[in-house]
Amino acid sequence: MGLSFSMGAVEAVMLASVRIVAFLMIAPPFNHSAIPARVKAMLSVGLALAVAPVVVPGYVEQATGAFFVSLILSLVTGAVLGFLVWLAFAAVQSAGSAIDLFGGFQLAMGYDPGSQVNGAQFTRIFQMTSLVLLFTSGGYLLVIGGLLRTFDAIPVSGGLDLAHPAQLLVSTTSSMFLSTLQIAGPLIVILFLADAGLGLLTRVAPALNAFQLGYPLKIMITLGLAGMVFVALPQVVSSLSREAVDIMLGAVS
């Protein structure tokens, strides 16, 4: 019994794994440092083997120089797609940062080496909550499914046309700021009204020095009403997961 070995199939799977591992290193929730790099590498190889029936049939074996060029193109494609997904989910982190800024928590900033986020309490809490919701709601499966569908549009030996990602970068950034306002906007408006009320009280009775109550009052309001924002986070993460898939497919179309 003879065994057939195709070097072209090995090259195709290798190129697919490079695109996937570059994506996993940047895109949430897989970019968290709690997931070891070895696990990400094993996951990329497993997903590349799963998508092999799609990438192998149309692949033509290349020379050494052309293969290294394809490796670089696969790496860039996966990194760009991962960055677009990260930008879509950055709305949750930006909402937490806005609440920290207007609620008076910005002075207590700290660095989270796990998620590599530098922010105050609500920034880190929102980031961790979004990662947990991605795993518990199955949103990470949508993200992975969207990544694997990009192999239908862009072969492993091809590269990404950077004109589409550049346009999507502008629209995705605008959508991120809009989502930030939708998530944290109501609480920010309440905190602004509290500042305005304290300002009016100071004008009416300057001897009270009402701004001394500003920080404890805003902290109390933020802690009391932040639960309203957390209630909306599951629906927000689910919507961002679908939006991330649409962004990836739009970048490769």
C-alpha positions as CSV (number, residue, x, y, z in Angstrom):
1,M,0.0,0.0,0.0
2,G,1.5,3.3,-1.0
3,L,1.0,6.6,0.8
4,S,0.6,9.8,-1.2
5,F,2.1,13.0,0.3
6,S,1.2,16.4,-1.2
7,M,3.6,19.3,-0.3
8,G,1.1,21.7,-1.7
9,A,-1.5,20.6,0.9
10,V,1.1,21.2,3.7
11,E,1.9,24.6,2.3
12,A,-1.8,25.6,2.1
13,V,-2.5,24.4,5.7
14,M,0.6,26.3,6.9
15,L,-0.5,29.5,5.2
16,A,-4.0,29.2,6.7
17,S,-2.6,28.6,10.2
18,V,-0.4,31.7,9.9
19,R,-3.5,33.9,9.0
20,I,-5.4,32.4,11.9
21,V,-2.7,32.7,14.5
22,A,-2.1,36.4,13.5
23,F,-5.8,36.9,14.0
24,L,-5.9,35.2,17.4
25,M,-3.0,37.2,18.7
26,I,-4.9,40.5,18.2
27,A,-8.7,39.8,18.1
28,P,-10.7,39.5,21.4
29,P,-11.3,37.4,23.3
30,F,-8.3,35.3,22.2
31,N,-5.8,38.2,22.7
32,H,-6.0,37.9,26.5
33,S,-2.6,36.9,28.0
34,A,-4.3,34.2,30.1
35,I,-4.5,32.1,27.0
36,P,-1.0,30.8,26.5
37,A,0.7,31.3,23.1
38,R,1.1,27.5,22.8
39,V,-2.7,27.1,23.0
40,K,-3.2,29.8,20.4
41,A,-0.7,28.0,18.1
42,M,-2.4,24.6,18.6
43,L,-5.8,26.2,18.0
44,S,-4.6,27.8,14.8
45,V,-3.3,24.5,13.5
46,G,-6.5,22.8,14.4
47,L,-8.7,25.4,12.6
48,A,-6.3,25.3,9.6
49,L,-6.8,21.6,9.4
50,A,-10.6,22.1,9.7
51,V,-10.6,24.6,6.8
52,A,-8.2,22.4,4.7
53,P,-11.0,21.1,2.4
54,V,-11.6,24.7,1.3
55,V,-8.0,26.0,0.9
56,V,-6.2,22.9,-0.5
57,P,-8.1,22.2,-3.7
58,G,-7.4,25.5,-5.3
59,Y,-3.8,25.9,-4.1
60,V,-0.9,25.5,-6.4
61,E,2.5,24.6,-5.0
62,Q,4.9,27.6,-5.0
63,A,8.6,28.2,-5.1
64,T,10.4,29.1,-1.9
65,G,10.5,32.8,-2.5
66,A,6.9,33.1,-3.5
67,F,5.9,30.9,-0.5
68,F,7.6,33.3,1.9
69,V,5.8,36.2,0.2
70,S,2.5,34.4,0.7
71,L,3.4,33.8,4.4
72,I,3.9,37.6,4.9
73,L,0.6,38.3,3.1
74,S,-1.2,35.8,5.3
75,L,0.3,37.3,8.4
76,V,-0.8,40.8,7.3
77,T,-4.3,39.6,6.4
78,G,-4.8,38.0,9.7
79,A,-3.4,40.9,11.7
80,V,-5.6,43.4,9.8
81,L,-8.8,41.3,10.3
82,G,-7.9,40.9,14.0
83,F,-7.4,44.6,14.4
84,L,-10.8,45.4,12.8
85,V,-12.5,43.0,15.2
86,W,-10.6,44.5,18.2
87,L,-11.7,48.0,17.1
88,A,-15.3,46.8,17.0
89,F,-15.2,45.5,20.6
90,A,-13.2,48.6,21.9
91,A,-16.5,50.4,22.3
92,V,-17.1,48.5,25.6
93,Q,-13.7,49.6,26.9
94,S,-14.3,53.1,25.8
95,A,-17.6,53.3,27.5
96,G,-16.0,52.2,30.8
97,S,-13.3,54.8,30.3
98,A,-15.9,57.5,29.7
99,I,-17.7,56.5,32.9
100,D,-14.4,56.7,34.8
101,L,-13.7,60.1,33.5
102,F,-17.1,61.6,34.3
103,G,-17.6,59.7,37.5
104,G,-14.4,60.7,39.2
105,F,-12.6,57.4,39.0
106,Q,-9.9,58.4,36.5
107,L,-7.4,59.2,39.2
108,A,-7.3,55.6,40.3
109,M,-5.8,54.2,37.0
110,G,-4.0,50.9,36.9
111,Y,-2.6,48.6,34.3
112,D,-4.1,45.2,33.7
113,P,-1.4,42.9,32.3
114,G,-3.9,40.3,31.3
115,S,-6.0,42.3,28.9
116,Q,-3.2,44.9,28.5
117,V,-5.6,47.7,29.4
118,N,-4.6,50.8,31.2
119,G,-7.6,52.4,32.9
120,A,-9.5,52.8,36.1
121,Q,-12.1,50.5,37.7
122,F,-14.9,50.7,35.2
123,T,-12.6,50.4,32.2
124,R,-11.2,47.2,33.4
125,I,-14.5,45.8,34.7
126,F,-16.2,46.5,31.4
127,Q,-13.3,44.9,29.5
128,M,-13.4,41.7,31.7
129,T,-17.2,41.5,31.5
130,S,-17.1,41.7,27.7
131,L,-14.6,38.9,27.5
132,V,-16.6,36.7,29.8
133,L,-19.8,37.4,27.8
134,L,-18.0,36.5,24.6
135,F,-17.2,33.1,25.9
136,T,-20.5,32.4,27.8
137,S,-22.8,33.7,25.0
138,G,-20.9,31.9,22.2
139,G,-19.9,35.1,20.5
140,Y,-16.4,33.8,20.0
141,L,-17.9,31.1,17.8
142,L,-19.3,33.8,15.6
143,V,-16.0,35.5,15.4
144,I,-14.2,32.3,14.5
145,G,-16.9,31.4,12.0
146,G,-16.4,34.8,10.3
147,L,-12.7,34.3,10.1
148,L,-13.0,30.9,8.5
149,R,-15.5,32.3,5.9
150,T,-12.8,34.8,4.8
151,F,-10.9,31.8,3.2
152,D,-13.8,31.6,0.6
153,A,-13.1,35.1,-0.5
154,I,-9.3,35.3,-0.2
155,P,-7.2,32.3,-1.0
156,V,-4.3,31.4,1.3
157,S,-1.8,32.4,-1.4
158,G,-3.5,35.8,-1.9
159,G,-3.4,39.0,0.1
160,L,-5.9,41.5,1.4
161,D,-6.8,44.6,-0.7
162,L,-6.0,47.3,1.8
163,A,-8.4,49.8,0.2
164,H,-11.4,48.0,1.8
165,P,-9.9,47.8,5.3
166,A,-8.9,51.5,5.2
167,Q,-12.5,52.5,4.4
168,L,-13.8,50.1,7.1
169,L,-11.3,51.5,9.6
170,V,-13.0,54.9,9.3
171,S,-16.5,53.6,9.5
172,T,-15.7,51.2,12.3
173,T,-14.1,54.0,14.3
174,S,-17.2,56.1,13.9
175,S,-19.4,53.1,14.9
176,M,-17.1,52.6,18.0
177,F,-17.7,56.1,19.2
178,L,-21.4,55.8,18.5
179,S,-21.6,52.6,20.5
180,T,-19.6,54.2,23.3
181,L,-22.2,57.0,23.6
182,Q,-25.1,54.5,23.4
183,I,-23.6,52.4,26.2
184,A,-22.4,55.1,28.6
185,G,-24.4,58.1,27.4
186,P,-27.4,58.0,29.8
187,L,-25.0,57.8,32.9
188,I,-22.8,60.5,31.5
189,V,-25.9,62.8,31.0
190,I,-26.9,62.2,34.6
191,L,-23.4,63.0,35.9
192,F,-23.3,66.2,33.7
193,L,-26.6,67.3,35.2
194,A,-25.2,66.7,38.7
195,D,-22.3,69.0,37.9
196,A,-24.7,71.6,36.5
197,G,-26.8,71.4,39.6
198,L,-23.8,71.8,41.9
199,G,-22.8,74.8,39.8
200,L,-26.2,76.4,40.1
201,L,-26.2,75.7,43.9
202,T,-22.8,77.4,44.2
203,R,-24.1,80.5,42.4
204,V,-27.2,80.7,44.6
205,A,-25.3,80.0,47.9
206,P,-21.6,80.6,47.5
207,A,-20.9,80.0,51.2
208,L,-21.9,76.4,50.9
209,N,-19.0,75.6,48.6
210,A,-21.1,72.8,47.0
211,F,-18.3,71.6,44.8
212,Q,-16.8,70.0,47.8
213,L,-19.6,67.5,47.5
214,G,-19.0,66.9,43.9
215,Y,-16.6,63.9,44.0
216,P,-18.5,61.9,46.6
217,L,-21.8,62.7,45.0
218,K,-20.7,61.7,41.5
219,I,-19.1,58.5,42.9
220,M,-22.3,57.6,44.7
221,I,-24.4,58.3,41.5
222,T,-22.0,56.2,39.4
223,L,-22.0,53.3,41.7
224,G,-25.7,53.4,42.1
225,L,-26.6,53.6,38.4
226,A,-23.8,51.5,36.9
227,G,-25.9,48.4,37.2
228,M,-28.2,49.9,34.5
229,V,-25.3,49.8,32.1
230,F,-24.3,46.2,33.0
231,V,-27.8,45.0,32.3
232,A,-27.4,46.2,28.7
233,L,-23.9,44.6,28.2
234,P,-25.0,41.1,27.1
235,Q,-27.1,42.6,24.3
236,V,-24.3,45.0,23.4
237,V,-21.7,42.2,23.2
238,S,-24.0,40.1,21.1
239,S,-24.6,43.0,18.7
240,L,-20.8,43.7,18.5
241,S,-20.1,40.0,17.7
242,R,-22.4,40.2,14.6
243,E,-21.0,43.5,13.7
244,A,-17.4,42.1,13.9
245,V,-18.3,39.3,11.5
246,D,-19.9,41.8,9.1
247,I,-16.7,43.9,9.2
248,M,-14.5,40.9,8.4
249,L,-16.6,39.8,5.5
250,G,-16.8,43.4,4.3
251,A,-13.0,43.7,4.4
252,V,-12.5,40.6,2.1
253,S,-15.4,41.3,-0.3
